C-alpha cells in the first residue's frame, strides 16, 4: 500500500521537534509522501526548509485566513516562490467566519490574490472554508479558479457538488471518522473515486482510533480505512485512487511509488 497525506503542518509544535520519528512512522505505515502546508510568511520558510531537506516532502506557499494582521505575500512573491520544484501549490487560503467577525473584506482580498497567483502559474489552490460556504464558492467562481482542493472537508453533499462543478477536489481529514460528522460521512460516500484526497491536517484532528492524541501523517491510513468502509471498498483501493488523484492535482510532485 502507498498513500499520501495531502495536508499537514510538519513545522508546528509537537511535530517539528520529533520530525525524524514522524517521518519514520510514515514509512512504517505506507505513507510515502506528504504535503507540508504554509499558513504564514514564517511557516513558509519552515515548510520550505523541511521539503528541501527531505525528498518525499513537498510544500505550498500561502497565508491562512485566520489573522488580519498576518503579513501578506504579494501575488508576485507567490509566483516567484513557486519556481522552486518543491513548491507545488498555493495556500492554505480561503475564508473563516468562525474565528473572524466583522468586516472581512481583507479575507476576500487575500483569498482572491492567492487564486490569482495559482491561476497565473497553473498550480492548485488549497482552500480552507469554515462557516463561509456560500462566499467561498462565490469567490472561487468569480476568480475563475483553475484547480484546487477543499481541504479538511466539513460541509455537506451540496457544497461538495458545487466545488466539484468548479473543478475542485475534496480532501477528507480525521473528521470523517467522528460519530458527530454524519454530513461529512455522507459526502465521503458521494464524491466519486477520481475526486477524493485524504489528509491529516496534523497535528490537529487525529482520526479514530487515535482521536485525542496528537495527529501525524502516519495516521492518514486510519482516515482512508474509514472511507473504505463507508464506500464498501478496500483500503488498498482507496490508497490507490487517492494517490492517483494527488498526482493528477499536484502535477509538480513526482510519482515515487516505484522509488
C-alpha positions as CSV (number, residue, x, y, z in Angstrom):
1,X,0.0,0.0,0.0
2,X,1.1,3.5,-0.8
3,X,-0.8,6.5,0.4
4,X,-0.2,10.3,0.5
5,X,-1.0,12.8,3.3
6,X,-2.2,15.7,1.2
7,X,-2.2,18.3,4.0
8,X,-0.2,18.5,7.2
9,X,1.8,21.0,9.2
10,X,5.2,19.4,9.9
11,X,6.6,22.7,11.2
12,X,4.1,23.0,14.1
13,X,4.8,22.4,17.7
14,X,4.7,18.7,18.5
15,X,5.8,17.5,15.1
16,X,8.9,19.6,14.3
17,X,10.7,18.5,17.5
18,X,10.2,14.8,16.6
19,X,10.4,15.1,12.8
20,X,12.7,12.0,12.4
21,X,10.2,9.9,14.3
22,X,7.3,11.3,12.4
23,X,8.9,10.5,9.1
24,X,9.8,7.0,10.2
25,X,6.2,6.4,11.3
26,X,5.1,7.5,7.9
27,X,7.3,4.9,6.2
28,X,6.1,2.1,8.6
29,X,2.5,2.9,7.7
30,X,2.9,3.1,4.0
31,X,2.6,6.9,3.8
32,X,5.0,7.6,1.0
33,X,4.8,11.3,0.6
34,X,3.3,14.3,2.4
35,X,2.4,17.9,1.6
36,X,3.6,20.4,4.2
37,X,1.3,23.4,4.2
38,X,2.2,27.1,4.6
39,X,0.0,29.3,6.7
40,X,2.2,32.4,7.1
41,X,5.5,34.0,5.9
42,X,7.4,32.4,8.8
43,X,5.8,29.0,8.2
44,X,6.6,29.1,4.5
45,X,10.3,29.4,5.4
46,X,9.9,26.5,7.7
47,X,8.0,24.1,5.5
48,X,10.2,25.0,2.5
49,X,13.3,24.1,4.6
50,X,11.7,20.7,5.6
51,X,10.8,20.0,1.9
52,X,14.2,20.9,0.7
53,X,15.8,18.5,3.2
54,X,13.5,15.5,2.5
55,X,12.9,14.1,-0.9
56,X,9.4,12.8,-0.2
57,X,8.1,16.1,1.3
58,X,6.7,18.9,-0.7
59,X,5.2,22.3,0.3
60,X,2.9,25.2,-0.5
61,X,3.1,28.9,-0.1
62,X,0.3,31.0,1.4
63,X,-1.2,32.9,4.3
64,X,-4.1,31.4,6.3
65,X,-7.3,33.5,6.6
66,X,-7.4,33.5,10.4
67,X,-5.4,36.7,11.1
68,X,-6.0,40.1,9.7
69,X,-2.6,41.2,11.0
70,X,-0.6,38.5,9.2
71,X,2.0,39.8,6.8
72,X,0.8,39.2,3.3
73,X,2.6,37.6,0.3
74,X,2.1,39.6,-2.9
75,X,0.9,37.8,-5.9
76,X,4.4,38.3,-7.5
77,X,6.1,36.8,-4.4
78,X,3.9,33.7,-4.5
79,X,4.5,33.3,-8.3
80,X,8.3,33.7,-7.8
81,X,8.4,31.2,-4.9
82,X,6.6,28.7,-7.0
83,X,9.5,28.5,-9.3
84,X,11.0,26.1,-6.8
85,X,10.3,22.4,-7.8
86,X,9.4,21.8,-4.1
87,X,6.6,24.4,-4.0
88,X,3.6,22.6,-5.6
89,X,0.5,24.6,-4.5
90,X,-0.8,27.9,-3.3
91,X,-2.4,28.2,0.2
92,X,-3.7,27.4,2.6
93,X,-6.1,30.2,1.8
94,X,-9.8,30.8,1.9
95,X,-12.5,32.2,4.3
96,X,-13.0,31.6,8.0
97,X,-16.1,33.2,9.5
98,X,-15.8,31.1,12.7
99,X,-12.7,32.7,14.1
100,X,-13.1,36.1,12.4
101,X,-16.0,38.5,12.6
102,X,-17.0,42.0,11.4
103,X,-15.7,43.4,8.1
104,X,-13.9,40.6,6.4
105,X,-13.2,42.2,3.1
106,X,-9.5,41.7,3.9
107,X,-10.1,37.9,3.9
108,X,-11.8,38.2,0.5
109,X,-8.9,40.1,-0.9
110,X,-6.3,37.7,0.4
111,X,-8.3,34.7,-1.0
112,X,-8.6,36.4,-4.4
113,X,-4.9,37.2,-4.5
114,X,-4.0,33.5,-3.8
115,X,-6.3,32.3,-6.5
116,X,-4.8,34.8,-9.0
117,X,-1.3,33.6,-8.1
118,X,-2.4,30.0,-8.5
119,X,-4.0,30.7,-11.9
120,X,-1.0,32.6,-13.2
121,X,1.3,29.6,-12.7
122,X,-1.2,26.7,-13.1
123,X,-0.9,25.4,-9.6
124,X,-3.8,24.2,-7.4
125,X,-5.1,26.3,-4.6
126,X,-5.6,24.8,-1.1
127,X,-8.9,26.1,0.2
128,X,-9.9,26.5,3.9
129,X,-13.5,27.3,4.5
130,X,-15.3,27.5,7.8
131,X,-18.8,28.8,8.3
132,X,-18.4,30.6,4.9
133,X,-19.6,28.1,2.3
134,X,-21.6,30.5,0.1
135,X,-18.9,33.2,-0.1
136,X,-16.2,30.6,-0.6
137,X,-17.9,29.2,-3.6
138,X,-18.8,32.7,-4.9
139,X,-15.1,33.9,-4.8
140,X,-13.8,30.7,-6.3
141,X,-16.3,31.2,-9.2
142,X,-15.7,34.9,-9.6
143,X,-12.0,34.4,-9.7
144,X,-12.3,31.5,-12.2
145,X,-10.2,29.1,-10.1
146,X,-8.1,26.9,-12.3
147,X,-7.7,24.0,-9.9
148,X,-7.6,23.2,-6.3
149,X,-8.9,21.3,-3.3
150,X,-11.3,21.9,-0.5
151,X,-9.1,20.8,2.4
152,X,-10.4,19.2,5.7
153,X,-13.9,18.9,4.2
154,X,-16.6,19.7,6.8
155,X,-19.6,20.7,4.6
156,X,-22.4,18.7,3.0
157,X,-23.0,16.9,-0.3
158,X,-24.4,20.1,-1.9
159,X,-21.2,22.0,-1.2
160,X,-19.1,19.1,-2.4
161,X,-21.1,19.0,-5.7
162,X,-20.8,22.8,-6.2
163,X,-17.0,22.6,-5.5
164,X,-16.5,19.7,-7.9
165,X,-18.6,21.6,-10.5
166,X,-15.8,24.3,-10.3
167,X,-13.2,21.6,-10.9
168,X,-12.0,21.2,-7.3
169,X,-11.1,18.0,-5.4
170,X,-12.4,17.1,-2.0
171,X,-10.0,16.2,0.8
172,X,-11.2,14.3,3.9
173,X,-9.5,14.5,7.2
174,X,-10.0,12.6,10.5
175,X,-13.3,14.4,10.9
176,X,-14.8,11.8,8.6
177,X,-14.2,9.2,11.3
178,X,-16.1,11.1,14.0
179,X,-19.5,9.9,15.1
180,X,-20.8,13.5,15.2
181,X,-20.0,14.1,11.5
182,X,-22.8,12.4,9.5
183,X,-22.9,15.0,6.8
184,X,-19.2,14.6,6.1
185,X,-19.6,10.9,6.0
186,X,-22.4,11.2,3.5
187,X,-20.2,13.4,1.4
188,X,-17.5,10.8,1.6
189,X,-19.8,8.3,0.1
190,X,-21.0,10.7,-2.6
191,X,-17.7,12.1,-4.0
192,X,-16.5,10.0,-7.0
193,X,-13.3,8.0,-6.8
194,X,-11.5,10.4,-9.1
195,X,-12.1,13.5,-6.9
196,X,-11.1,12.3,-3.3
197,X,-7.9,13.1,-1.4
198,X,-7.0,12.1,2.2
199,X,-5.2,14.2,4.7
200,X,-4.4,14.5,8.4
201,X,-4.2,18.3,9.0
202,X,-1.7,17.2,11.6
203,X,-1.1,18.0,14.4
204,X,-4.8,18.5,14.6
205,X,-7.9,16.3,14.2
206,X,-6.4,12.8,14.8
207,X,-8.8,10.2,13.4
208,X,-10.5,7.4,15.3
209,X,-8.9,5.2,16.8
210,X,-6.2,7.9,17.6
211,X,-8.7,10.6,18.5
212,X,-7.5,12.7,21.4
213,X,-3.8,12.1,20.5
214,X,-1.6,14.4,18.6
215,X,-2.1,13.7,14.9
216,X,0.7,12.9,12.5
217,X,0.9,11.9,8.8
218,X,1.2,8.2,9.6
219,X,-2.4,8.3,10.9
220,X,-3.8,9.2,7.4
221,X,-4.2,5.4,6.8
222,X,-7.0,5.4,9.5
223,X,-8.9,8.0,7.7
224,X,-8.5,6.0,4.5
225,X,-9.7,2.9,6.2
226,X,-12.8,4.6,7.4
227,X,-13.6,6.0,3.9
228,X,-13.1,2.5,2.5
229,X,-15.7,1.1,5.0
230,X,-18.1,3.9,4.1
231,X,-17.7,3.2,0.4
232,X,-17.6,-0.6,0.6
233,X,-14.1,-0.6,-0.8
234,X,-10.7,-1.9,0.4
235,X,-8.0,0.2,2.0
236,X,-5.8,-0.6,-1.0
237,X,-8.4,0.7,-3.4
238,X,-8.8,4.0,-1.5
239,X,-5.0,4.4,-1.2
240,X,-4.5,3.7,-4.9
241,X,-7.1,6.2,-6.2
242,X,-6.4,9.0,-3.7
243,X,-2.7,8.7,-4.7
244,X,-3.5,8.9,-8.4
245,X,-5.7,11.9,-7.6
246,X,-3.0,13.6,-5.7
247,X,-0.6,13.3,-8.6
248,X,-3.2,14.5,-11.1
249,X,-3.9,17.6,-9.0
250,X,-0.3,18.4,-7.8
251,X,1.3,17.9,-11.1
252,X,4.8,19.0,-9.9
253,X,5.0,16.2,-7.4
254,X,6.8,13.1,-8.9
255,X,5.3,9.7,-8.7
256,X,7.5,8.0,-6.1
257,X,5.6,4.7,-5.8
258,X,8.4,2.8,-7.6
259,X,11.3,4.5,-5.9
